[in-house]
Amino acid sequence: MYRYPLLFAILISDLALCAQDMTSPPPAADPRLYDIADAADPARLEADITTLVNFGTRHTLSDTVSETRGIGAARRWIFAEFERIGAACGGCLEVMYQRNLVEGDPESRIKEDTWVVNVIAVQRGTRDPNRFVMMSGDIDNRVSDPLDGTSDSPGANDNASGMAGALEAARVLTQYEFAGSILYVGLSGEEQGLFGGKGMADWVKEKGWNLTGTLNNDMIGNITGVDGVTDNTSFRIFSEPYYPDDVTDERKNIYRRFFGGEVDGPSRQLARYIERQTRQYATNLEPMMIYRLDRFGRGGHHRPFNDAGFPGVRIMETHENYTQQHQDIRTEDGIAYGDRLEHVNFPYAAKLTGVNAITLAGLAFAPAAPPLVMIGGAVEPSTRLRWEAPETDTPIAGYYVHWRLTTAPQWTHKRFVPAGQLDYTLENIVVDNYFFGVSAVGVDGNESVVVFPTTLIPRGT
């Protein structure tokens, strides 16, 4: 739905709910998402990445006073750009800084007390404003020496591409209204130790926001890798299997050991959602789910959100080129080192921005997910599922009960259950052989993420 006055939007949605045959599934696709998938403009991404590169360096420890150089100038420009985007949609964005003081540590990459400042733009939902999904890029960058805050550091792909993607997604999605809220974020301090993400995750918890998904975009513009492969038709989604504190929770450990779920935590379900949205709405783009928190031995800005208990994934290019990451600008043995503008493929960055946009839109259009799913069926011929209704003002058409073989990476089967019914029995589907989950679905066909069962149905009920 394009941006209509709020009361009219609510009326239209309520009429759609009344007209919906609640015993049959809602539409299998939302036509708006096909448009959203293709709406990111490579030329606008190129302009934004070029602007960020022209700040010379955006190192966390760089100049904060200059109007033309350093991280201070970069974040003020990002703030102003979000304000311009908000003005174009009639003030639909709340733009703010979020900052936290990182105490200096001689053993860390921040030697002296430093303010790490993030830029946040909030597009409030019309029905569930406290339910958020988030897309982030990083403002900061670096050269070979992680403490060098003065040398030229273009940071074109790492990570002006992700930051420009967040700006462009805001331009696209502010043309619509959503039930839930969307956050577009520029994080700082990533190269120094993920400080911006940690500060923001703590801040979100303090505000009591229900952050249901974090899409960390870190390098979405390179198509020619150090492996010699040039590929603009695939990308990677990194996700960890469960929350970090689950491994120290004896109850959850026992449940996983006997009932499964070791690859079915909230971040992994978010990754599956992104893959499904991409296959349905994007063209000529192959999503690659990676069953790791991040690249081998490395880290990114979704991790602090995972640590705080929020689902989060990393979206990035498939083929990295390490000669263009964290490098001083130089030519050595015939190799031109450095993260230069000419290495960014802007149409590819637009495609990955589109992936983010259809994910954010799908989740923000959809109702909230069931807060709890229960399962039963041991030594029985059928599987029983029961769930709690989400607290949401977004109209719910019903629920989908999902299942897949235990070795399958993606949900392969689903069955519709009308709204108001909070249980379902899959006749002659033996619980031993499959994994199961439940999602909520709106009258427009947009689904929440799938929720994996974490509790047994009491015997005899």
C-alpha positions in Angstrom: 0.0 0.0 0.0 1.4 3.4 -0.9 1.4 6.1 1.6 -2.2 7.0 2.3 -3.5 8.8 5.4 -3.4 6.4 8.4 -7.1 6.1 8.9 -7.8 5.3 5.3 -5.1 2.7 5.3 -6.6 1.0 8.4 -10.0 1.1 6.8 -8.8 -0.6 3.6 -7.0 -3.3 5.6 -10.0 -4.0 7.7 -12.2 -4.2 4.7 -9.8 -6.7 3.1 -9.9 -8.7 6.3 -13.7 -8.9 6.3 -13.7 -9.9 2.6 -11.1 -12.6 3.1 -12.5 -16.2 3.1 -10.9 -17.1 6.4 -11.1 -20.9 5.7 -8.8 -20.7 2.7 -5.2 -19.5 2.4 -4.5 -15.9 1.6 -2.7 -15.0 -1.7 0.5 -16.9 -2.3 2.4 -13.7 -3.3 2.3 -10.0 -2.7 2.6 -8.1 -6.0 4.1 -5.1 -4.2 7.2 -7.1 -3.4 8.1 -7.7 -7.1 8.2 -4.0 -7.5 10.2 -3.5 -4.4 12.8 -6.1 -5.4 13.7 -4.1 -8.5 13.4 -0.6 -7.2 16.9 0.0 -5.9 18.7 2.4 -8.3 22.4 1.6 -9.1 23.0 5.2 -10.0 21.9 6.4 -6.6 24.0 3.8 -4.9 27.0 4.9 -7.0 26.5 8.5 -6.0 26.2 7.6 -2.3 29.2 5.3 -2.3 31.2 8.0 -4.1 30.3 10.6 -1.5 31.3 8.3 1.3 34.6 7.5 -0.4 35.3 11.2 -0.8 35.4 11.8 3.0 39.0 10.4 2.7 38.8 8.2 5.7 35.9 7.1 7.9 38.0 5.4 10.6 36.4 5.4 14.0 39.4 7.4 15.4 39.5 9.9 12.5 38.6 13.6 12.5 35.2 14.3 13.9 35.2 18.1 13.5 36.0 18.7 9.8 33.1 19.1 7.4 34.8 17.3 4.6 37.0 14.6 6.0 36.7 11.9 8.6 34.0 10.0 10.4 32.3 13.0 11.8 31.7 14.5 8.4 30.5 11.1 7.1 27.9 10.6 9.9 26.6 14.1 9.6 26.1 13.6 5.9 24.3 10.3 6.5 22.1 12.0 9.1 21.2 14.8 6.7 20.5 12.3 3.9 18.1 10.3 6.1 16.4 13.7 6.9 16.1 14.4 3.2 14.5 11.0 2.6 12.1 11.6 5.5 11.1 15.0 4.1 10.3 13.4 0.8 7.7 11.1 2.5 6.1 13.8 4.6 8.2 13.3 7.7 7.8 9.5 7.9 11.4 9.0 9.3 12.6 9.8 12.8 16.3 10.5 12.5 18.6 10.4 15.5 22.1 9.7 16.8 22.8 6.9 19.2 26.1 7.1 21.0 28.1 5.2 23.6 31.4 6.0 25.3 34.0 3.3 24.8 36.7 3.4 27.4 40.2 3.3 26.2 42.2 0.1 26.7 45.9 -0.2 25.8 45.3 -3.8 24.7 42.4 -2.9 22.3 41.9 -1.0 19.0 40.6 2.0 21.0 43.4 3.3 23.2 41.7 6.4 24.5 38.1 7.1 25.6 36.1 7.5 22.4 32.5 8.2 21.5 31.1 5.7 19.0 28.2 7.3 17.2 25.5 5.5 15.2 22.9 7.1 12.9 19.4 5.7 13.1 16.3 6.4 11.0 13.0 4.9 12.2 10.0 4.3 9.9 7.2 3.7 12.4 4.6 1.0 11.8 0.9 1.9 11.7 -0.3 -1.0 13.7 2.6 -2.6 15.6 5.0 0.3 16.1 7.0 -1.5 18.8 7.9 -4.4 16.5 11.0 -3.7 14.5 13.1 -5.1 11.7 16.5 -3.5 10.9 18.9 -3.1 8.0 22.4 -1.8 8.9 25.6 -0.9 7.1 28.8 0.3 8.7 30.0 3.9 8.5 33.6 3.2 9.6 36.5 1.6 7.7 40.2 1.1 8.0 43.6 0.5 6.2 46.2 -2.1 7.1 47.0 -0.7 10.5 43.7 -0.9 12.5 44.9 2.1 14.6 45.6 4.4 11.6 42.9 7.1 11.6 44.6 9.5 9.3 45.7 7.7 6.1 43.4 7.7 3.0 41.0 4.8 3.2 38.3 4.8 0.5 36.4 1.9 2.0 34.2 1.7 -1.1 33.0 -1.8 -0.7 33.9 -2.3 3.0 31.6 -0.8 3.8 30.3 2.2 1.9 28.3 -0.4 -0.1 26.3 -1.6 2.9 25.8 2.0 4.2 24.6 3.1 0.8 22.3 0.1 0.6 20.6 1.1 3.9 20.1 4.7 2.5 18.7 3.3 -0.7 16.4 0.8 1.0 15.0 3.8 3.0 14.3 5.7 -0.3 12.4 2.7 -1.7 10.4 1.6 1.4 9.3 5.0 2.6 7.0 5.0 -0.4 4.9 2.4 1.5 3.3 2.1 4.9 3.8 -1.0 7.0 2.2 -2.6 10.0 5.5 -3.0 11.8 8.4 -0.5 12.1 11.7 -0.5 10.1 15.1 0.7 11.3 17.7 1.9 8.8 21.0 2.2 10.5 24.6 3.3 10.1 26.8 1.6 12.7 30.3 2.8 13.8 33.2 1.1 15.5 32.9 -2.1 13.6 36.6 -2.4 12.7 37.7 -1.5 16.2 35.7 -4.3 17.8 31.9 -4.2 16.9 31.4 -1.4 19.4 28.6 0.4 17.5 26.5 -2.8 17.3 27.0 -3.6 21.0 26.0 -0.1 22.0 22.9 -0.1 19.9 21.8 -3.6 21.0 22.0 -2.5 24.6 20.1 0.7 23.8 17.4 -1.2 22.0 17.0 -3.5 25.0 16.8 -0.5 27.3 14.0 1.0 25.1 12.0 -2.2 25.2 11.8 -2.5 21.4 10.9 -5.8 20.0 13.7 -6.2 17.4 12.6 -9.3 15.4 15.4 -9.3 12.8 18.7 -7.6 12.1 20.1 -7.6 8.5 23.8 -6.7 8.7 25.1 -5.7 5.2 28.8 -5.8 5.1 30.3 -5.7 1.6 27.6 -6.1 -1.0 29.3 -4.7 -4.1 32.2 -6.9 -5.2 31.7 -9.6 -7.9 35.3 -10.6 -8.7 36.9 -12.6 -5.9 40.5 -13.5 -5.0 39.5 -17.0 -6.1 39.4 -15.7 -9.7 35.7 -16.1 -10.0 33.5 -13.3 -11.3 29.9 -13.8 -10.3 27.0 -11.3 -10.0 24.2 -13.8 -9.5 24.7 -15.1 -6.0 25.2 -13.9 -2.4 25.7 -15.3 1.0 23.6 -15.3 4.2 25.5 -16.1 7.4 23.5 -17.2 10.4 24.3 -19.0 13.7 22.1 -21.9 14.7 20.8 -20.6 18.1 21.4 -17.9 20.7 24.9 -18.0 22.3 23.5 -18.4 25.8 21.6 -21.5 24.8 24.7 -23.6 25.1 24.9 -22.7 28.9 21.1 -23.3 29.4 20.8 -26.8 30.7 17.1 -27.0 29.9 17.6 -25.9 26.3 20.5 -28.2 25.9 18.5 -31.2 27.0 15.6 -30.3 24.8 17.9 -29.9 21.7 19.6 -33.2 22.4 16.4 -35.2 22.5 14.1 -33.3 20.3 16.3 -31.4 17.8 16.5 -27.8 16.8 20.3 -27.4 16.7 19.9 -25.6 13.3 16.6 -24.0 14.0 17.3 -20.9 16.2 15.7 -17.5 15.4 18.7 -16.3 13.3 18.6 -19.4 11.2 14.9 -19.0 10.6 15.5 -15.4 9.6 18.1 -16.7 7.1 15.6 -19.2 5.7 13.1 -16.3 5.3 15.5 -14.3 3.3 16.3 -17.2 1.0 12.6 -17.9 0.5 11.8 -14.2 -0.3 14.7 -14.1 -2.7 13.7 -17.1 -4.6 10.1 -15.9 -4.9 10.5 -12.2 -5.7 14.0 -11.7 -7.1 15.3 -12.7 -10.5 18.6 -14.2 -11.5 19.9 -14.3 -8.0 20.9 -17.4 -6.0 20.9 -17.1 -2.2 23.6 -19.2 -0.4 22.8 -20.0 3.2 26.0 -20.5 5.2 25.7 -22.4 8.5 28.1 -20.2 10.4 27.8 -17.0 12.4 30.2 -15.3 10.0 33.2 -16.1 7.8 35.7 -18.5 9.2 37.4 -16.9 12.2 36.0 -13.5 11.5 33.2 -11.3 12.7 30.5 -8.7 11.8 28.1 -6.3 13.3 25.2 -8.8 13.6 27.0 -10.6 16.3 26.4 -8.1 19.1 22.7 -8.3 18.4 22.8 -12.1 18.5 24.7 -11.8 21.8 21.9 -9.6 23.1 19.3 -12.1 22.2 18.1 -10.6 18.9 17.9 -12.6 15.6 20.5 -11.4 13.1 22.3 -12.4 10.0 25.0 -11.1 7.7 24.2 -10.5 4.0 27.2 -10.1 1.7 28.8 -10.9 -1.7 29.8 -14.5 -2.5 33.4 -13.9 -3.7 35.6 -11.6 -1.6 38.8 -10.1 -2.7 41.2 -9.8 0.2 43.6 -7.5 -1.6 40.8 -4.9 -1.4 40.0 -5.3 2.3 41.8 -3.5 5.2 44.7 -2.5 2.9 46.9 0.6 2.5 46.5 2.1 -1.0 49.6 0.8 -2.9 50.8 -1.3 -5.8 52.9 -4.2 -4.9 54.1 -7.1 -7.2 51.8 -5.8 -9.8 48.8 -5.9 -7.5 46.8 -2.7 -6.8 45.8 -3.0 -3.2 43.0 -1.0 -1.6 39.3 -0.7 -1.3 38.8 1.6 -4.3 35.6 2.8 -6.0 36.3 1.1 -9.3 36.0 -2.3 -7.7 32.3 -1.8 -6.8 29.7 -3.2 -9.1 26.7 -1.0 -8.6 24.0 -3.1 -10.3 25.0 -6.0 -8.1 24.8 -3.8 -5.0 21.4 -2.8 -6.1 20.3 -6.4 -6.4 21.4 -7.1 -2.8 19.8 -3.9 -1.6 16.6 -5.3 -3.2 17.0 -8.6 -1.2 17.1 -6.5 2.0 14.1 -4.4 0.9 11.8 -7.4 0.2 12.8 -9.0 3.5 12.2 -5.8 5.5 8.9 -5.2 3.6 7.7 -8.8 3.9 8.3 -8.9 7.7 6.9 -5.4 8.3 3.8 -6.1 6.2 3.2 -9.4 8.0 1.8 -10.0 11.5 4.0 -10.8 14.4 5.1 -14.4 14.7 3.6 -16.8 17.3 5.5 -16.2 20.6 5.4 -19.9 21.6 5.0 -23.1 19.6 4.5 -26.5 21.4 4.7 -30.0 19.9 3.6 -33.5 20.8 3.4 -36.9 19.1 5.9 -39.3 20.8 5.0 -42.9 20.1 1.9 -41.7 18.2 1.0 -42.0 14.5 0.5 -38.2 14.1 2.2 -34.9 15.1 0.4 -32.4 17.2 1.2 -28.7 17.2 -0.1 -25.9 19.5 0.8 -22.3 19.6 0.1 -19.0 21.2 -1.5 -16.1 19.2 0.8 -13.2 18.7 -0.1 -9.9 20.4 -0.6 -7.8 17.2 -3.0 -5.3 15.7 -2.1 -6.5 12.2 -5.0 -8.6 10.7 -4.1 -12.3 10.7 -5.6 -14.6 8.0 -4.3 -17.6 9.8 -1.2 -19.7 10.3 1.0 -22.0 8.3 2.2 -25.3 9.9 5.5 -26.1 8.3 7.5 -29.3 8.1 10.6 -30.7 6.5 12.9 -33.7 6.7 15.5 -33.3 9.4 18.3 -33.1 6.8 16.5 -30.6 4.6 17.9 -27.0 4.7 14.6 -25.3 4.0 10.9 -25.8 4.9 9.4 -27.9 2.1 5.8 -28.4 3.2 3.1 -26.3 4.8 -0.6 -26.4 5.6 -2.9 -23.5 6.3 -4.8 -23.1 9.5 -7.5 -20.4 9.8 -7.2 -17.6 12.3 -8.7 -18.4 15.7 -7.5 -22.0 15.6 -4.3 -22.4 17.6 -3.6 -26.1 17.2 -3.3 -28.6 14.4 -2.7 -32.3 14.0 -0.8 -33.6 11.0 -2.4 -37.0 10.5 0.0 -39.9 9.8 3.1 -37.6 9.9 5.3 -39.2 12.4 7.1 -36.7 14.6 10.4 -38.7 14.6 11.1 -38.1 10.9 10.6 -34.3 10.5 11.2 -30.9 12.0 8.2 -28.6 12.4 7.3 -24.9 12.8 4.5 -22.4 12.7 4.3 -18.9 11.1 1.6 -16.3 11.1 0.2 -15.0 7.8 -1.6 -11.8 7.0 -4.5 -11.2 4.7 -2.1 -10.0 2.0 -0.1 -13.3 2.1 3.0 -12.0 3.9 4.2 -14.4 6.5 6.2 -14.0 9.7 9.3 -16.0 10.2 8.8 -19.7 11.2 8.9 -20.4 14.9 10.4 -23.7 16.0 8.7 -25.6 18.8 10.5 -25.2 22.1 8.0 -26.8 24.5 6.3 -30.2 24.7 2.5 -30.3 24.8 1.5 -31.7 28.2 0.4 -35.3 28.0 -3.3 -35.8 28.0 -4.1 -32.3 26.7 
